């Protein structure tokens, strides 16, 4: 839910912003010095940046003090602040041009409080201080959209709902503030996860993905079967879902971000036994749109009738095969997409018995059902990627390296995120979030993506790492440890992102989120 704020609570409060970098900034500086990255003592030139293009604590503090003085109305400070912002912009540009990776991005969520004077300036200053030259701003998430109430043509509520702020465009203002500092600012958007608020709409119930047990993703999540009760996924084959998303995406693209990244391009991640899809009832293909599209994959009437019976019951019987032969005697055998016809029978040869055919037909129908579910996701991401492409704005997909794995004998990861089939003209952003106490499993995820690139293609691979500068957390090594391991293992990668800014600067994130200065 969006957090409300009171303008009165902020009057004069920005003068309390005394910390220009994260709390661990000095500890990070000491740690990097210990690694021999730069000397902690002795004179350094102005605007010296470390090996990760991060500014010194002293330079960050000087910029922050000028920002506060400028905000208070001091004219000389306003000029000096703009000058130091420009200096930092140029220093970062030069540093990133000669430092691996050339593009270093951070994932950021904006809050209504960021519309208060000076907050976006402070936020993007801190992002520059940390050596980032690209920002992925979350614009569609949790069933809400970062569009102003007065210009929100979508079915989702606006993030900013404070009275008097109906026309303030937080995303557009963030684009402006980021670009003033030389940052590329991209729109980061959920895709098939339309959010809890969408699931509450009675006029959209038929749009939600439906499994073979009669559960929508909304009711499924409410029972605790998925990893997050607020995640509500739609049927990718549903034209209403496609139209709702297209309208929202169009509004975002009109603000001309530097790129757009699509997240949650998958089905729900189940918990426990639900984490594996091993029967057709587990698949989210029972919504009317998906079911109709599935049946259109039949090549003849025998095939369609067997497909109908299979997904209705979850298995075939010998009688089903006998029935379709009787219903459609002019057809030699059931056929559907991807099924190779059998050789014609010789004169006088009897067709195979239903009992001998049933195991193979049932196995083929299981594979067809999974492929159909997967194709819905692939088609949806291609559809929205092409919409961005038509405006000249590059797009990318965000995915789990393990989301396309088989599990056990005949089972599949419930997310069915077959990213290796995503368009290769989009950038690929594997979330290398594996946890094993070292960098080995993180690098394994990146290598898996590199080795599964379709032959003859070369998508931009831009891994996303999770962590904090200067300290290990959640059994993950510190970011600089992950970065150095990735640089050694894959120096050809030129773009890396870090999840998330809120991890780097938790106190400032809390202040911005709850208006609690």
N, C-alpha and C positions, 0 to 999 in steps of 0.2 A: 504494500500500500504506500501511496505517496505521503510524505511527512509535511505537515503544515508549518508555516513559520509566521512570525510577527515582525514586521519591519522595525517596530519600536525596540525589539530586543537586540537589534544590531547597532543602534546608534551609539557610536563611540566604542563599541566592543572590539572593532578590528584593531584598535590600538594595543589590544592584549596579545596579538599574534607575535610572539617573540621568537618563535623557533622556525628558522628558514628551511631546515632540513629535517629528516626523520630523527627520532630520538637516538637511534644508534649511529648517527652520522659520524661523530668523533670516534666511536669504537671502530667503525668501518675504516676510517682514515688510518687509525693506528694499525688495524689488521692488514691493510694493503701495504703499509710501510714495512710491516714485518715480513711480507712476502717479497719485499724488494721492488715493489711497483713504483713507489716514489718516496723520497726522503721525507720524514715527518718533521725534521728540524732543518733550520737553515733558510736562507732567503730564496723565495721563488718568484718568478715573474708574475705580473698581474694576469689574472684570469688563467692561471695554470690549471690544466685539466689532467686528471689521472689517466691510467691505462684504459678506463672505461668511459672516458669523456665526461667525467663528473667534476663539478666545480669544487673548489675548496670551501671549507666551512666559513672562512673569513669573507670570501667573495659572495657567498650566498647570503650572509648576514648583512653585508653592505647593501646588496640589492633589496633585501627585505626592508631595511630601515628607510631606504629611499622611497620604496613603495608606500609605506605607511605615511611618511611625511607628504608625499605627493597626494595621497588620498585625503589628507587633512587640509589640502588647499595651498600648500607652500609651492609657489611658482618655480623658484630655482630647483627645488627637489623634483618637480615634475619633469623638467628638462633633463636633469641628471639621471633620473630613473629611466626615462626613455633611452638615454644614451647607453646606460649599462645593460638594458634589455637588448639593445642592438648589438652591443659588444659580445654578450653571451650568445646571441643568435649566430653571429659570425664565427665565434670560437667553436661552437658546437658543430656548425656546418663543416668547418675545416677539419676538425678532429674526426668526425664520422667518415669523412671522405678518405681518410688514410688509416682508419681503425676498423678491424673486424668486430662485429658485422656492420656493413654500411647502413643498414636499417635496423634500428633497435626500438621496439615499440612496447607500450605498456597498456594494459586493459583498464579502463576507467569507467566508473558509474558516476553520473552527475546527480545532484539532489536539488530540490527547490531552493534551498538556502544559497546555492551557488549564484542565484540571481542578485544577491545583495552586493552593494558596491565593493569592488576590490577582491572578491572571493575568487573569481575565475582568474584574475591576474596572479593571485597568490598560488593557485593550483598549478597553472601552467609554468610559472616560474620554477616551482619545485620540480616539476617534471623535467624541465630543461636542466636543472641542477643535477639531476640523477643521470644525465647522459642520454636521455631518450629524444629521438628526432621524429617519432611517429606515435600517435595516440589512437587507440581503438575505443571510441566513445559508445557506450551502450545506449541505443535509441529505441529498442523494442525488446521488452523483457517483462516477466512477471505479469503479463496481461495488461500492460500499460505502455504508452508510447510517448516519446520525447517530442511532442508537437504541442504548440500553444492551443489552449482551449478554443480560442477564436478562429483558429485555422487548423482544425482537426477533422478531416473528412472520413475518419475511420470508425470502426465499431468498438474501438478500445478507448478507455479513458486516458486523459493526459496525465503525465507525471506531475506537472505543476497545476494545482487546483486552488491556489490561494486567491481570495478576492482581490481584485485590483491588478492581477498579473495575467489576466486572460490573454493578453496580446504579446506578452514577453516570450520570445523564442529562444529557449535555453540552448538548443542544439546550434542554431545559427550564430548565437553569441559565442559559443565555444569554438565554432569554426573560425570566427574572426580573431579571437584571442590567441588561439593556437597558431594560426598562420602569421600573426604579428611576430611570433617567436621562431618562425621558420619550421614549425612542426607540420607534418602531414596529419590530417585529421580524418579518420575513417569512421563510418557508421557500422557499429557492431549490433547485429540483429538476431533474435531468435527466429527460427524458421517454422518447423512443424509444431513446436510447442507454443500454442496460441495463448496459454495462460488460464488461470483459474476464473478470471472475470468472464472470459469467453465461454467457459463451461457452464456458467450460471445463466446464460441467455437461452430462454426457451425457444427462440427462433433460430437457434444454431445447433440444437441437439443432434439433428440429422447429419451435421457436418463432422462431428467427432468420430475418430476411429473407433471401430467396434470389433470385438473378438468373437470367437465362436461360442462363448459362454453367455452372450448377451450383455457383456459389460462394455460400456464406453470407457475411454481413458479417464474420464472424470470419475465415474463410479469405481473404476479399478484403483485409481490413486487414493480415493477416500477409504478404501478397505485396507490400505497399507501395503498393497501388493507391489507398488513401484517405489523408486528411491526417493521421490519427492511428491508430497500430496498436492503441491501447487502446480505441478506440471500437467497440462492437459493438451494432448496431441490430437491433431485433426487427420482425417482421411485425405491423403495426398491426391487421390483421384477425384475428390469432390470439387466441382466447379465453383461452388460458393466459397469454399476455402481459398481457392486460387484467386477468385475475384476480390475477396476481402484483403488478402495479403498484397495483391497487386496494387490496390488503391493506397494502402498504407506505404508500401515501398515507393510508389510514385511520389508521394508527399515528401518522403525522406530524400529521394534523389533530386527533387527540385531545389533542395538546399545546397546541392553541388558538393557533397563530401569528396575527399580525394580517393576514396574507395569504399566498398561495402563488404562486410564479412557476415556470412550466414552460419549461425550456430544452431545446435539442436536439429540437425538435418538427419533425423532418425526417428525410431519409435521409442517408447518408454524403456528405461532400464529397470527390469523387474528385480525383486529381492528374493533371496533364497532360491527355492525351486523355480520361481518365476523368472529367474535370470537366464533360463535356457528355454528356447522355443523348440519343442520336440514333437509337437502334434499340431495338426492344422487348426485346432481350436485356439492355440496360443497366438495365432497370427491375427494382425489387425486388418483383415480383409473382408469383414462381414458388413461393413457399411454398404448402403445401397449402391453408391457410386463405384466402390471398389469391387463389389460383387458383380455388378454389371460388366465392368471392364474385364474382370476375370473370365466370365463366360464368353466374352467376345474373343478370347484367345482360342476358342474352339475352331477347328478347321472343318469339321462336319457335325452332323446332328448326333451321331453316336457319341462323339467326343464330348459335345456340350452336355448331353444328358448324364454321362458318367461324371463329368466335372461337377455338375449340380448335385448329384447324389453324394459324391465324395465330400464336398465341403459341408453339406447339410448334416451328414452323419459322422464324418471323420474317418470313414473307412469304406471299402467296397465289399460286396458279397458276390458269390458266384452268380446268384440270381440277378444281380444288377447287370452283369455282362450278358446273360441270356436275354434279359428284357430289352436291352438296347439293340440287340441283333433282331429281335422280333419286331421292335418298333420301326427300325430303319433297315429292312432287309436288302436294300439296294446299295448299301455301303459295306465295304469289305471289313472294316475295322474302325474303332474309334481313333480320331486324330485331333491333335491340338498343336499349337505352336511349339516348335522344338522337337516334336515327335517324328521320327523317321518312319515312313510307311514300310510295312513288311513286304517281302517279295510276293508277287501274285502266286496263288495256289495252283499247283499243277492240276490238270484235268482229273477229276474224280477224287482229288485229295480233300479230306475233311479238315475244316478249320480247327485250330487248337481248342482244347476244352477250356471252359471258363475257369475251372480250378487251376489249370496250368498257367493261365494268363494273369489271374488276379494279383499275385504278389508283385509281378513286374509293373502292371498298370498302376497299382496302388503306390509303389515306390516312385514311379514317374509323376504321378499326380501330386505327391508330397513335394517333389523338387519343383514342379511347376508352380505350386502355391507359394513356396518360399521365394522363387524368382519373381513372381507377380508382386509380392509384398515389397521386395527389394526395388523393383523397377519403379514403383510408385514414388519412393524417396528420390531415386535418381532423376526421374522425370520432373519432379517438383523443383529440385535444386537447379536443373537445367533451365526450367521455365523462368525462375526468378533471376537467375544469372544472366539470361538473355535480355531480360527487361533492363537490367543495369547496363549491359553491353550496348544496347541501342542508344543510351544517353552518353556513351563514351566514358563511363565510369567503370574502372576495373572492379572485379569481384573475387571473392575467395570463399572457401568452405573451411569450417572448423570441425574437427572430428577426433575420435579416439583411435589410435593406431590398432587397438585390439577389437574395435567394434564390428569387424567383418570376419570374425573367427567362427569356425565350427567347434562344437563342444560335444565330446563323447562320440557316440555312434549315432549319426544322423541328426544331432541337435545343432542349434545355432544360437549365438549370442542374441539375446532378446532385442537388442537395439537394431539389429539388421542394418548396420551402417556400412554399406559396401562402398567405401570411399574410393576404392581403386577403380570404380566405374564413374566417379564424378568427372565432369568435364575437365580436361587438362589445360584448357585455356583460362581456367580459374586458378588462382593461387591456392595451394594446399597448406593448411595450418594444423598439423598434428599436435594434439595436446599431450606432450611427453611428460605426463604427471606421475609416472610409475614410482612407487615407493619401495626401496629396498635398503636404505641406509647409505647408498653410494650412488655413483653416476652410471653404473653398469646397465641397470634396467631402463634408465632414461634414454641412454644411447641406443639400446636395443629397439625401443619404439621408433626412434628416428630411422635407424637402419632398415627396419621392416618396411617403412613407407618408401624409402629410396629403392629398395629391391623390388617393390611391387608396382612401380611406375609402368604403365602399359608401353610395350615396345614401340619405338618410333615417336614417342612424345617426351616432352621435358617441362612439366609443370613447375612453377616456382614453388619450392618447398620451404616454408617458413615456420619452423617449430615454435611452439609455445611452451615455455618452462614455467614452473611454479616454484616460488621461493622468495627469499629475502636477501638483500645485500648484507654481507658482513656476518651472517649467522645462519646456522642450520635450523630447520624448523619442520615439524611433523615428519621427522625421520628423513628429511631431504637435505642434501648438502646446500651450503650457501650458494647464492646465484653465481658468484664469481667462480666457484668450483665447477658448477654445471657448465658455465660458459666456456671455461678453459678446456674442459673435457670435450665439449661439442666442437670447439674450434679445431682441436687436434684431430678429432674423428671425422669431421666433415667441413674442411675449410672452404669447400665450394659453396656452402650455404652463405647467403649474403643478408638474410633477414631473420631476426629472432625476436620473439615477444616475451613479455613477462606478465604472469598473472599473480597478483593484480596490484594496482597502485595502493589499494586499501591495505595490503599487507606491508607495503614499504613505509607507509606513513599513517599508522592506525589512529593516532590521536587526532590528527587533522581531519582524517576521514570521519571520525565520530563527531567532531565539531561541525563539519559540513552537513552531516546526515541529520543530526538532531537539533541544529541551531542552538548549540549550547555553549557559545563563547562566553 
